[in-house]
Amino acid sequence: MSSPTSTIHQAFQSLQGSISLEHRHTFESTGLQDVWAAIQDIQTAQRKRHSAQNLRRIEPLLEALEKYAKVIEILCNGTQYLSFIWAPIKLVLQLASNHRDIFEALLDAYAEIGNALPRFDRYSSTFKDNPEFQSVLAGIYRAILEFHQRAYKFFQRRAWHLIFLSLWKDFRARFQGIINTIEKHRDFIDKEATSVDMVEDRAARIRILDDIVERQRQALANLDDNDFKMRLLQFQSSTSWVAVDDKRQEAELARRSEMRLAGTFDWIGQVPEMKAWLRGDDSEPILWLNGKPGAGTLIGKAETLNVCYYFCNNQDDAWDNPSERVLGTIAIQLLRAHPELASLIANEFVSRGLSSSLAQLRVLVPKLLELHPHTRIVIDGIDECSKAGQKTLLKELQSTCLGPRLHCKILISSRKEPNIKTELDRKPMISLDVNDKVESDIRRYVAHEIQNLQSAFIAELEPEFFENIARLLTEKADGMFLWVKLIMKELEQCYNRRDLEECAQSLPHGLKEAYGRILDRMVAEDVPPHTQSLTIRILEWMSCSYRRLKIHEILDGVSIRTDRASLDRNTKLPRRVMDLCRPLIEDGPCNTLIFVHFSAQEYIMKVAFRHGRPFIKPEEAHLNIGFSCIAYLNTSFRLLPQHSSEEERMLWVLQGLHGLQIYANQSWYKHIQAYMDLVIAQNLKIPEYYVEQMEEILKYNKAEVSGEPTQSTAVGSSKSKQAPDRQYHSLKNFPGLSKFISSLEVFRDDLRNRDWTQKSIEAFSLEIRNSDPSWLSSTRHQYQLALEALLSPAFPSSSSVSEEELRAFRDIYGDSAFTCRYPHCERSTDGFGSRQEREKHEAQHRREYRCDAPACAYSEMGFATRPQLNRHTRKYHAHVDNGTSLRDEVRALKRRKLAEETARDQVQEQLKRQIILFRPEQMRTLPHTFTAEAKSKLEMYLRLLWEQIDKSPQDSPQHNEAKRKVFGFSKLLISKIQAQERSALQVKTLTPLIPVPPTLNNIYKVLKVSTMTSSIIPQFTFGYFLTYPRSIGR
């Protein structure tokens, strides 16, 4: 045990080292009278504001500390130690006095400390020179300064008033530990003062004090461990709550950063407008970086800036308002950069059951920006959003992310679209259209690409020839890197000097002409018709799908045609067919395909190509995509268990015949609606083959099969069951299909608004399948089961499935096959690479197992599983006897002996009454004929069963099965004990007193047991565990 003086000095140095120099000087000269004066000033100011709070609650603390100061003066010995008790009280009260809730929390805390302090005036004369009493004084000093040190850190955070109450909730468990420490010291003094017979037993007192210190050390270690786990849990639950998948944003940043040529755009940081944007002041909070399509953006420098970023893309952001997705991404990126923000999100949003809607993000994001000011936000490609989305997003960013206390600035990178120009024309801007620096970067980029091209013609062509090509490219690039990239792809297809010369001499002017030339080549007369059709189909899928698609989804989609409405191994397409559309497309993040630039998609969808029509016609695109989706779904009906075996389903999935399942299941009716709307608008005729597929898709309608009216039966929503059918004018000639789509949309909309905390994911998933008005959830489920089984490392190769086939299958589907089973989650379509990752992610969606200790952070955060809660409770909230004297320890020993005797009597009584409900702890009191190892194994086995009983819902299959096992195990154990007693009476064969059911006789035969000795009881129990439950209830 360290000396009292040393303890006080260490606590003083720890607090002194954590405060600023300015406050250090103030602390050194503060006394108790200054605290009283500050309280009087605070009370006067609050009365003037008509917001007075009960400051009398702090009086017991100050009075107790005043008495404490008189007693501890001898240990302080003229130092500044005492001033560091008074000064923090004065400071934190002054800082918090203008924030009612925070001030209230501090008053309550100080009142608790005051109530826990010992009555120093009673014992000061008795224990004045007692070393143990001085150790108690030092321990209390350390506890008080620890509280002040942590409180001081709270108040030193920027915008501390925003996050104080959240951090205070997390601090509550540690504060309770401080109070417990003070109370233990108080109880020690009280008990020793009244235990006259023990006053002179100094050795006992020292041992008790050491025990208090050791328990305090262990409690502190547990608190540190709990804090770490709590912060990790808060971070996980906060990222899950925001419900934004930033994986694609990170992948897109990495992809674009790799594409950037080193040395280009380094000049951007020296532009005056950019310097002003980077400065830490509040001037010019918005900067607009604009230019021609493909002129380049700032993203090359984004990875070196401390910014949040978002890359808009037309497939995710063109169909709805992107504001929620953008603000969610900003929140998640700030959280990843500053994990301590998780406390705010977890305590103020997650624990209150709020949804991560746009309304809540409008509240959250400004708080995060205020806590971490001078944040820079880069929004790239806002012109890829819809016109309405552009306007809404710009207004949302300005109203949410800009403000006098946020010190945030935003950079918008886009083309000069009219809507954007209207909003940003008066803002500072950097134009890339006419810029000498851009031209210099173009020359650098051209030189780099020409050097790569020249390496393919080593010793064949002179350097001057390539220098001339480089000059032509630089002159005609007009500041567009994308144009150079497209031309270089054409030059790479030239294999001799003449082809290179012809290509260089006929360079297109601008991007539109470059796109047009590429498309002309794709549908030239010498290109076979089926190749032209395949090219167009690929571009249709990429242009008109409702989300960014995986490569295998596009391949399966274009493989289905009107004359070939199903997939088989002979009709699947290889990945190399995607080269037909290059260089208009390129590999995107996460095994997807993307356009080389948004302007390429715009060109093929909107610019007249031939006969006054664009290259891709929306009505044909939605017709072809919709046909592929419903034709595929009509063939995937066989995935239902009533139509196929498990082996057949796994073989079909392995052959890659169901890679379109997720997208078709999700979006088929959207393409039907889009196509039918265009049919009405353009007065088109619906092909007969399309009508046939639409009629066949109705077999998925459960009501159609049962003959009952179609209605939504969304899980847990009474409103949805009564919701009227949605009317689709374009489907008026198909009333059955219209009602089917209506019920399906209502059902899926209700699922997104479900409360996820009521049931396990397995039960919820089953309820979704049962409540779905269609068979679509069931087919998706069967596909997912087969897919995950094939991706399992334990899945064996066989004569029918080779190792090469499995490896190829896993390469295609393995990166994102384990989708989240919660329908509202973005990862429900783009999953994880393993079951473990998926389970870890899903656990954050629902945490219904909550700690019973009110001060514990987990009382609101909860745990994903009951075993996690049980482990937490055993470690942090197990009852510990606070015995602080020898007398208490003796009493505790007697209580333990009495408990053991009682437990032993209970075992004997239970044997007499033949009550077969053994508990794990009773295994310790078995007769001596059982070895210690056997008792341990039996206890472990029973503990596992009882844990399963406790964590499973009442009357669930798992609960009942575990209970039956405990019943059977106990019956066998009673038989063994009784057999041993008879054996002692010279009975050598095993003859149980309780009649043995036939199933137990079978076990005897299997195990060939003629006598039961303690050495074989664990194996016998395990054998019973394997066989007996199969016969229960027969």
BALUM-416406 format. One record per residue (C-alpha): x, y, z. Coordinates in steps of 0.2 Angstrom, whole numbers, plus 5000, padded with zeros to 4 digits. Layout:
    c1    c2    c3
     X     Y     Z
...
This chain:
    c1    c2    c3
  5000  5000  5000
  5007  5017  4995
  5009  5031  5007
  4995  5044  5009
  5006  5058  5004
  5012  5049  4989
  4993  5045  4984
  4989  5063  4986
  5004  5069  4976
  5000  5057  4961
  4982  5062  4960
  4987  5081  4961
  4999  5079  4947
  4987  5069  4936
  4974  5083  4937
  4987  5097  4935
  4994  5089  4920
  4977  5088  4911
  4972  5107  4913
  4977  5122  4903
  4991  5134  4909
  4977  5147  4911
  4966  5137  4922
  4982  5130  4931
  4986  5148  4938
  4967  5151  4942
  4966  5134  4952
  4981  5138  4962
  4973  5153  4970
  4955  5147  4973
  4948  5143  4990
  4932  5138  4998
  4926  5156  4999
  4928  5158  4981
  4916  5143  4978
  4903  5150  4989
  4904  5167  4980
  4903  5159  4963
  4887  5150  4969
  4879  5166  4975
  4883  5174  4958
  4876  5160  4949
  4860  5160  4959
  4858  5179  4957
  4860  5177  4938
  4847  5163  4937
  4834  5172  4947
  4836  5187  4934
  4833  5174  4920
  4818  5166  4930
  4827  5150  4929
  4833  5147  4947
  4838  5129  4951
  4840  5122  4969
  4858  5126  4973
  4855  5120  4991
  4859  5102  4985
  4877  5106  4984
  4878  5113  5002
  4881  5096  5010
  4896  5093  4999
  4904  5109  5003
  4901  5108  5021
  4908  5090  5021
  4923  5095  5011
  4926  5110  5023
  4928  5098  5037
  4938  5086  5026
  4950  5100  5022
  4953  5103  5041
  4958  5085  5044
  4969  5083  5028
  4979  5099  5030
  4992  5090  5039
  4995  5079  5024
  4994  5094  5012
  5008  5102  5022
  5007  5119  5014
  5005  5114  4996
  4992  5119  4983
  4983  5102  4985
  4967  5108  4993
  4965  5122  4980
  4963  5108  4967
  4947  5102  4976
  4939  5119  4976
  4944  5126  4959
  4936  5113  4948
  4919  5114  4957
  4919  5133  4954
  4924  5131  4936
  4912  5118  4931
  4897  5126  4940
  4901  5142  4931
  4902  5134  4914
  4886  5124  4916
  4875  5137  4924
  4868  5143  4907
  4863  5125  4902
  4849  5119  4913
  4850  5100  4910
  4869  5100  4912
  4869  5110  4927
  4855  5099  4935
  4866  5083  4931
  4881  5091  4940
  4871  5096  4955
  4865  5079  4957
  4882  5072  4955
  4889  5084  4969
  4875  5079  4980
  4879  5061  4978
  4897  5064  4982
  4892  5074  4998
  4881  5060  5004
  4895  5047  5002
  4908  5057  5011
  4913  5051  5029
  4908  5062  5045
  4926  5068  5047
  4922  5079  5062
  4917  5064  5072
  4933  5054  5070
  4946  5067  5067
  4951  5067  5085
  4951  5048  5087
  4960  5044  5071
  4970  5060  5069
  4987  5052  5069
  4981  5035  5063
  4990  5029  5047
  4975  5020  5041
  4964  5035  5043
  4976  5045  5033
  4976  5032  5019
  4957  5034  5019
  4959  5053  5017
  4971  5051  5003
  4959  5039  4994
  4945  5051  4995
  4956  5065  4988
  4961  5054  4974
  4943  5049  4970
  4937  5068  4970
  4951  5073  4959
  4947  5059  4947
  4929  5065  4945
  4935  5083  4942
  4948  5077  4930
  4935  5068  4919
  4922  5082  4921
  4936  5095  4916
  4939  5085  4900
  4920  5086  4895
  4920  5104  4897
  4936  5107  4886
  4928  5099  4871
  4922  5111  4857
  4903  5113  4858
  4903  5103  4874
  4885  5107  4878
  4880  5097  4862
  4888  5081  4868
  4889  5083  4887
  4874  5074  4892
  4878  5059  4880
  4895  5058  4887
  4888  5060  4905
  4877  5044  4902
  4892  5034  4897
  4902  5041  4912
  4888  5036  4924
  4895  5019  4927
  4912  5026  4931
  4905  5039  4942
  4896  5026  4952
  4913  5017  4954
  4920  5033  4961
  4905  5035  4973
  4907  5016  4978
  4925  5020  4982
  4921  5034  4993
  4907  5024  5002
  4919  5010  5005
  4931  5021  5014
  4917  5029  5024
  4911  5012  5029
  4928  5007  5034
  4929  5022  5046
  4912  5019  5053
  4914  5000  5056
  4932  5002  5064
  4926  5016  5075
  4912  5005  5082
  4922  4989  5082
  4931  4992  5099
  4938  4974  5100
  4947  4977  5083
  4953  4994  5085
  4970  4989  5091
  4972  4975  5077
  4982  4986  5065
  4987  4971  5054
  4969  4967  5051
  4965  4986  5047
  4980  4986  5035
  4974  4970  5026
  4956  4977  5025
  4963  4994  5017
  4974  4984  5005
  4958  4974  5000
  4949  4990  4997
  4963  4996  4986
  4964  4980  4977
  4945  4979  4974
  4946  4997  4968
  4960  4993  4956
  4950  4978  4949
  4934  4988  4947
  4944  5001  4938
  4951  4988  4926
  4934  4982  4923
  4927  4999  4920
  4941  5002  4907
  4937  4986  4899
  4919  4990  4899
  4922  5007  4892
  4931  5000  4877
  4918  4988  4873
  4904  5001  4876
  4913  5013  4864
  4915  4999  4851
  4897  4994  4853
  4891  5012  4851
  4901  5014  4835
  4894  4998  4828
  4876  5003  4833
  4878  5021  4826
  4885  5015  4809
  4871  5003  4808
  4858  5016  4813
  4864  5029  4800
  4860  5014  4787
  4871  5021  4773
  4883  5009  4765
  4899  5020  4762
  4908  5005  4755
  4905  5011  4737
  4910  5029  4741
  4927  5022  4747
  4929  5011  4732
  4925  5025  4720
  4937  5036  4729
  4951  5023  4727
  4946  5020  4709
  4947  5038  4704
  4963  5041  4714
  4972  5026  4705
  4966  5034  4688
  4974  5051  4692
  4991  5053  4684
  5004  5059  4697
  5008  5077  4696
  4991  5083  4688
  4980  5095  4697
  4994  5099  4710
  4991  5117  4705
  4973  5118  4712
  4978  5121  4729
  4987  5137  4724
  4972  5145  4716
  4966  5160  4726
  4948  5154  4727
  4954  5137  4733
  4965  5145  4746
  4951  5155  4752
  4940  5139  4753
  4953  5130  4763
  4956  5144  4775
  4949  5142  4793
  4938  5157  4792
  4919  5158  4787
  4921  5168  4771
  4915  5161  4755
  4908  5144  4762
  4903  5138  4744
  4915  5135  4730
  4910  5129  4713
  4922  5119  4702
  4915  5118  4684
  4920  5113  4667
  4916  5103  4651
  4912  5084  4653
  4928  5075  4657
  4938  5090  4661
  4943  5082  4677
  4938  5086  4695
  4946  5090  4712
  4945  5072  4717
  4963  5069  4713
  4967  5079  4729
  4952  5073  4740
  4962  5060  4748
  4975  5072  4754
  4962  5084  4761
  4952  5082  4778
  4936  5082  4769
  4919  5072  4768
  4915  5067  4750
  4901  5060  4740
  4901  5054  4722
  4884  5056  4714
  4880  5044  4701
  4865  5043  4689
  4859  5026  4694
  4858  5028  4712
  4853  5047  4713
  4843  5050  4697
  4827  5041  4703
  4824  5050  4720
  4829  5064  4732
  4848  5060  4736
  4848  5072  4751
  4846  5058  4764
  4859  5047  4756
  4872  5062  4755
  4869  5068  4773
  4870  5050  4779
  4886  5048  4770
  4893  5064  4778
  4888  5058  4795
  4896  5041  4793
  4912  5048  4787
  4913  5060  4801
  4909  5046  4813
  4923  5035  4806
  4936  5050  4807
  4930  5054  4825
  4924  5038  4833
  4920  5047  4850
  4905  5055  4841
  4896  5038  4842
  4891  5042  4860
  4880  5057  4854
  4872  5046  4840
  4869  5031  4852
  4862  5040  4866
  4852  5054  4857
  4846  5044  4842
  4848  5025  4843
  4843  5023  4861
  4827  5034  4859
  4822  5023  4844
  4822  5037  4831
  4824  5032  4813
  4838  5038  4802
  4826  5048  4792
  4830  5065  4783
  4822  5074  4797
  4834  5066  4810
  4849  5069  4799
  4845  5087  4798
  4847  5087  4817
  4862  5076  4818
  4874  5083  4804
  4874  5101  4811
  4879  5094  4828
  4893  5083  4821
  4899  5098  4811
  4899  5110  4826
  4909  5097  4836
  4922  5096  4823
  4923  5112  4814
  4932  5117  4798
  4926  5102  4789
  4926  5102  4770
  4913  5093  4760
  4916  5089  4742
  4901  5084  4731
  4906  5078  4714
  4895  5075  4699
  4879  5083  4706
  4874  5085  4688
  4871  5067  4687
  4856  5069  4699
  4839  5073  4692
  4835  5091  4689
  4823  5091  4704
  4836  5082  4714
  4850  5095  4710
  4840  5109  4716
  4834  5100  4732
  4851  5094  4736
  4860  5111  4734
  4847  5119  4746
  4848  5105  4758
  4867  5106  4759
  4867  5125  4762
  4853  5124  4775
  4860  5109  4785
  4879  5111  4783
  4882  5129  4783
  4880  5141  4798
  4890  5153  4809
  4894  5140  4822
  4898  5126  4810
  4913  5133  4801
  4910  5121  4787
  4913  5124  4768
  4906  5115  4753
  4914  5112  4736
  4902  5107  4722
  4910  5099  4706
  4899  5098  4691
  4896  5103  4673
  4887  5120  4670
  4870  5114  4670
  4856  5127  4670
  4849  5122  4687
  4866  5122  4695
  4871  5138  4687
  4855  5147  4693
  4860  5141  4711
  4878  5144  4711
  4882  5157  4698
  4885  5171  4711
  4897  5159  4721
  4916  5159  4719
  4920  5147  4706
  4935  5139  4697
  4932  5135  4679
  4942  5122  4670
  4936  5127  4653
  4949  5139  4648
  4964  5136  4660
  4982  5135  4656
  4985  5124  4670
  4973  5111  4663
  4981  5112  4646
  4998  5108  4655
  4990  5093  4663
  4983  5087  4647
  5000  5088  4639
  5007  5078  4653
  4993  5065  4652
  4995  5064  4633
  5014  5061  4635
  5011  5047  4647
  4998  5038  4637
  5008  5040  4621
  5024  5033  4629
  5013  5018  4634
  5007  5016  4616
  5025  5018  4609
  5031  5004  4620
  5020  4992  4609
  5030  4998  4593
  5047  4997  4599
  5060  4998  4585
  5046  4999  4572
  5041  5017  4572
  5052  5033  4575
  5049  5043  4590
  5045  5058  4579
  5030  5049  4573
  5022  5048  4591
  5027  5065  4595
  5017  5071  4581
  5002  5061  4587
  5004  5068  4604
  5004  5086  4597
  4988  5082  4588
  4979  5075  4603
  4985  5090  4614
  4978  5102  4601
  4961  5094  4599
  4958  5089  4617
  4951  5106  4622
  4954  5103  4640
  4945  5086  4641
  4955  5071  4649
  4940  5060  4644
  4942  5064  4626
  4960  5059  4626
  4956  5043  4635
  4943  5038  4622
  4955  5042  4608
  4969  5032  4616
  4957  5017  4617
  4955  5019  4598
  4974  5020  4595
  4977  5005  4605
  4966  4995  4592
  4978  5000  4578
  4992  4988  4574
  5002  4996  4560
  5008  5013  4555
  4994  5016  4542
  4980  5013  4554
  4988  5024  4567
  4990  5038  4554
  4972  5037  4548
  4965  5037  4566
  4976  5052  4571
  4971  5062  4555
  4953  5059  4558
  4951  5063  4576
  4934  5068  4581
  4930  5086  4588
  4923  5085  4605
  4915  5071  4616
  4899  5070  4606
  4908  5066  4590
  4919  5054  4599
  4904  5045  4606
  4896  5045  4590
  4911  5037  4581
  4912  5024  4594
  4893  5020  4592
  4895  5020  4573
  4909  5007  4575
  4898  4996  4586
  4883  4995  4574
  4894  4996  4557
  4888  4985  4543
  4902  4973  4545
  4897  4969  4563
  4885  4954  4563
  4867  4958  4568
  4868  4947  4584
  4883  4956  4590
  4875  4973  4587
  4860  4967  4597
  4870  4961  4611
  4879  4977  4612
  4863  4987  4612
  4856  4975  4626
  4871  4978  4637
  4870  4997  4635
  4851  4996  4639
  4854  4987  4655
  4867  4999  4660
  4856  5014  4656
  4839  5009  4662
  4842  4998  4677
  4836  5005  4694
  4853  5002  4703
  4871  4999  4698
  4872  4981  4693
  4885  4967  4695
  4893  4960  4680
  4885  4943  4682
  4868  4951  4683
  4870  4960  4666
  4877  4945  4658
  4862  4935  4664
  4850  4948  4659
  4856  4950  4641
  4857  4931  4639
  4838  4930  4640
  4829  4934  4623
  4812  4933  4616
  4817  4917  4607
  4826  4910  4622
  4816  4914  4638
  4827  4903  4649
  4845  4902  4654
  4855  4886  4653
  4873  4882  4653
  4874  4883  4634
  4866  4901  4633
  4876  4909  4647
  4888  4923  4640
  4906  4925  4645
  4913  4940  4653
  4923  4945  4638
  4907  4951  4629
  4908  4967  4639
  4922  4972  4628
  4910  4975  4614
  4904  4991  4623
  4921  4997  4628
  4928  5011  4629
  4910  5018  4633
  4910  5007  4649
  4923  5002  4662
  4925  4991  4677
  4917  5000  4692
  4919  4997  4711
  4913  4981  4719
  4913  4970  4703
  4901  4982  4694
  4901  4990  4677
  4899  5009  4675
  4899  5021  4660
  4916  5029  4657
  4907  5046  4661
  4889  5051  4664
  4890  5061  4648
  4891  5044  4638
  4875  5038  4646
  4867  5055  4642
  4873  5054  4624
  4866  5037  4620
  4849  5041  4630
  4846  5058  4624
  4856  5064  4608
  4848  5060  4591
  4859  5046  4583
  4850  5040  4568
  4833  5044  4561
  4830  5057  4575
  4830  5044  4589
  4843  5041  4602
  4854  5026  4602
  4845  5018  4617
  4826  5020  4616
  4818  5020  4634
  4803  5010  4628
  4813  4996  4620
  4825  4996  4635
  4812  4994  4648
  4803  4981  4636
  4819  4970  4635
  4824  4972  4653
  4806  4969  4660
  4805  4954  4648
  4821  4947  4655
  4816  4949  4673
  4799  4941  4672
  4804  4927  4660
  4818  4923  4672
  4806  4924  4687
  4794  4912  4678
  4808  4899  4677
  4814  4902  4694
  4797  4896  4701
  4805  4879  4702
  4816  4885  4716
  4801  4882  4728
  4803  4866  4738
  4787  4859  4732
  4794  4859  4714
  4812  4854  4717
  4824  4845  4728
  4838  4853  4738
  4851  4845  4727
  4843  4851  4711
  4842  4869  4718
  4860  4869  4722
  4865  4862  4705
  4855  4876  4696
  4863  4889  4707
  4880  4882  4705
  4878  4882  4686
  4875  4901  4687
  4857  4900  4681
  4850  4911  4695
  4862  4926  4696
  4848  4938  4691
  4837  4932  4706
  4840  4947  4717
  4838  4961  4704
  4823  4953  4695
  4815  4949  4712
  4817  4967  4717
  4813  4977  4702
  4803  4967  4689
  4787  4977  4691
  4796  4994  4690
  4801  4990  4673
  4784  4984  4668
  4776  5000  4675
  4789  5011  4666
  4786  5001  4649
  4767  5002  4651
  4768  5021  4654
  4778  5023  4638
  4765  5012  4629
  4751  5023  4634
  4761  5039  4630
  4767  5033  4613
  4752  5023  4608
  4763  5007  4606
  4757  4989  4603
  4762  4977  4617
  4771  4961  4610
  4761  4945  4612
  4776  4937  4620
  4777  4950  4633
  4758  4948  4637
  4761  4929  4639
  4775  4932  4652
  4765  4945  4661
  4751  4933  4663
  4762  4919  4668
  4770  4929  4682
  4753  4929  4691
  4757  4911  4697
  4768  4920  4710
  4752  4928  4717
  4746  4917  4732
  4729  4924  4731
  4728  4919  4713
  4732  4901  4718
  4720  4901  4733
  4706  4910  4724
  4705  4923  4738
  4705  4942  4734
  4723  4949  4733
  4727  4960  4748
  4743  4965  4757
  4747  4955  4773
  4762  4965  4778
  4770  4959  4794
  4764  4967  4810
  4754  4981  4801
  4736  4982  4803
  4735  4998  4792
  4743  4988  4778
  4730  4975  4779
  4716  4988  4776
  4726  4998  4763
  4717  5001  4747
  4724  4995  4731
  4735  5007  4722
  4729  5011  4705
  4740  5010  4689
  4732  5018  4674
  4744  5010  4662
  4739  4993  4669
  4720  4995  4668
  4719  4982  4654
  4728  4970  4666
  4718  4971  4682
  4725  4955  4689
  4743  4961  4687
  4738  4978  4693
  4731  4971  4710
  4746  4959  4712
  4759  4973  4710
  4748  4985  4721
  4748  4972  4735
  4766  4968  4733
  4771  4987  4734
  4761  4990  4749
  4769  4974  4758
  4786  4980  4754
  4783  4998  4759
  4777  4992  4776
  4792  4981  4778
  4803  4996  4777
  4794  5004  4792
  4794  4988  4803
  4800  4988  4821
  4815  4976  4820
  4817  4974  4839
  4803  4961  4842
  4809  4945  4835
  4824  4936  4830
  4830  4937  4812
  4825  4919  4809
  4808  4921  4815
  4806  4938  4806
  4812  4930  4790
  4800  4916  4791
  4786  4928  4795
  4790  4938  4780
  4789  4923  4769
  4772  4918  4776
  4765  4935  4775
  4771  4940  4758
  4756  4940  4746
  4768  4932  4733
  4780  4918  4732
  4794  4930  4728
  4801  4930  4746
  4801  4911  4746
  4810  4909  4730
  4823  4922  4735
  4825  4913  4752
  4828  4896  4743
  4841  4904  4731
  4850  4912  4746
  4851  4895  4755
  4858  4887  4740
  4870  4901  4737
  4877  4902  4754
  4879  4883  4756
  4889  4883  4740
  4900  4897  4746
  4903  4888  4763
  4921  4882  4765
  4914  4866  4771
  4905  4862  4755
  4913  4847  4748
  4918  4844  4730
  4912  4828  4722
  4911  4819  4706
  4897  4830  4700
  4905  4846  4707
  4923  4849  4703
  4935  4860  4713
  4937  4871  4698
  4919  4874  4696
  4917  4878  4715
  4932  4890  4713
  4925  4899  4698
  4908  4900  4706
  4915  4908  4722
  4926  4920  4712
  4910  4927  4703
  4897  4927  4718
  4908  4926  4734
  4912  4945  4737
  4894  4950  4741
  4883  4934  4742
  4879  4935  4761
  4865  4949  4760
  4858  4957  4775
  4841  4949  4779
  4833  4965  4785
  4823  4972  4769
  4826  4990  4774
  4845  4989  4774
  4855  4994  4758
  4866  4978  4761
  4850  4967  4757
  4855  4968  4739
  4874  4970  4740
  4880  4959  4754
  4896  4953  4763
  4909  4940  4759
  4906  4929  4773
  4892  4923  4785
  4902  4930  4800
  4902  4947  4792
  4884  4947  4789
  4880  4941  4806
  4890  4954  4814
  4881  4967  4803
  4864  4961  4807
  4867  4960  4826
  4868  4979  4825
  4850  4981  4818
  4842  4974  4834
  4849  4974  4852
  4834  4969  4863
  4844  4961  4878
  4847  4976  4890
  4857  4977  4906
  4846  4979  4922
  4859  4991  4930
  4852  5008  4927
  4869  5017  4928
  4876  5005  4914
  4877  5011  4896
  4870  4994  4891
  4854  4997  4899
  4849  5007  4884
  4861  5000  4871
  4857  4982  4874
  4865  4967  4867
  4862  4957  4851
  4861  4940  4861
  4857  4934  4878
  4874  4925  4881
  4882  4942  4878
  4871  4950  4891
  4874  4936  4903
  4893  4937  4901
  4892  4956  4904
  4882  4954  4919
  4893  4941  4927
  4908  4951  4924
  4902  4969  4928
  4887  4967  4939
  4890  4951  4949
  4886  4953  4968
  4902  4956  4978
  4901  4955  4997
  4909  4972  5003
  4915  4964  5019
  4927  4976  5026
  4932  4968  5042
  4937  4952  5049
  4920  4949  5058
  4912  4951  5041
  4923  4938  5033
  4920  4926  5047
  4901  4928  5044
  4903  4926  5026
  4912  4910  5028
  4898  4903  5039
  4885  4908  5027
  4895  4899  5013
  4896  4883  5024
  4878  4884  5028
  4874  4886  5009
  4884  4871  5005
  4876  4860  5018
  4859  4866  5012
  4863  4862  4994
  4869  4845  5000
  4853  4842  5010
  4843  4847  4994
  4851  4834  4984
  4847  4821  4996
  4829  4827  4998
  4828  4828  4979
  4834  4810  4977
  4821  4804  4990
  4807  4813  4981
  4814  4808  4964
  4813  4826  4957
  4823  4826  4942
  4827  4844  4939
  4846  4845  4943
  4855  4862  4942
  4873  4864  4937
  4879  4870  4954
  4872  4854  4962
  4885  4843  4953
  4898  4850  4965
  4889  4841  4980
  4888  4824  4972
  4895  4809  4982
  4913  4806  4983
  4912  4792  4971
  4911  4804  4957
  4929  4811  4953
  4932  4830  4953
  4934  4829  4934
  4917  4820  4932
  4908  4833  4942
  4916  4847  4932
  4911  4839  4916
  4893  4836  4922
  4891  4854  4928
  4897  4861  4912
  4885  4850  4902
  4870  4855  4913
  4875  4874  4912
  4875  4873  4893
  4857  4866  4894
  4851  4878  4907
  4858  4893  4897
  4848  4886  4882
  4833  4885  4892
  4835  4903  4899
  4839  4911  4882
  4825  4903  4872
  4807  4909  4872
  4795  4899  4883
  4788  4884  4874
  4799  4886  4859
  4806  4870  4851
  4824  4875  4858
  4817  4878  4875
  4807  4862  4876
  4821  4851  4869
  4834  4858  4881
  4821  4855  4895
  4819  4837  4890
  4837  4834  4890
  4839  4840  4908
  4825  4829  4913
  4833  4813  4905
  4850  4818  4911
  4843  4820  4929
  4834  4803  4928
  4850  4794  4922
  4860  4802  4936
  4848  4797  4949
  4849  4779  4943
  4868  4780  4944
  4868  4786  4962
  4856  4773  4967
  4865  4760  4958
  4881  4765  4967
  4872  4764  4984
  4866  4746  4980
  4883  4742  4974
  4889  4746  4991
  4877  4733  4997
  4886  4720  4986
  4875  4722  4971
  4887  4722  4956
  4875  4724  4941
  4867  4740  4936
  4849  4739  4941
  4841  4757  4942
  4827  4759  4954
  4817  4770  4942
  4810  4760  4928
  4821  4762  4912
  4812  4767  4896
  4815  4757  4881
  4826  4771  4873
  4838  4770  4888
  4839  4751  4886
  4845  4755  4868
  4858  4766  4874
  4864  4753  4886
  4866  4741  4871
  4875  4754  4861
  4887  4758  4874
  4888  4740  4880
  4888  4746  4898
  4886  4732  4911
  4893  4742  4926
  4893  4761  4928
  4908  4768  4935
  4912  4786  4938
  4925  4786  4925
  4913  4783  4911
  4898  4794  4916
  4903  4809  4905
  4904  4797  4889
  4887  4789  4894
  4879  4806  4896
  4885  4812  4879
  4879  4796  4871
  4862  4799  4879
  4863  4817  4873
  4864  4810  4855
  4851  4797  4855
  4838  4800  4869
  4830  4816  4862
  4825  4807  4846
  4813  4796  4855
  4806  4808  4868
  4787  4809  4866
  4784  4793  4857
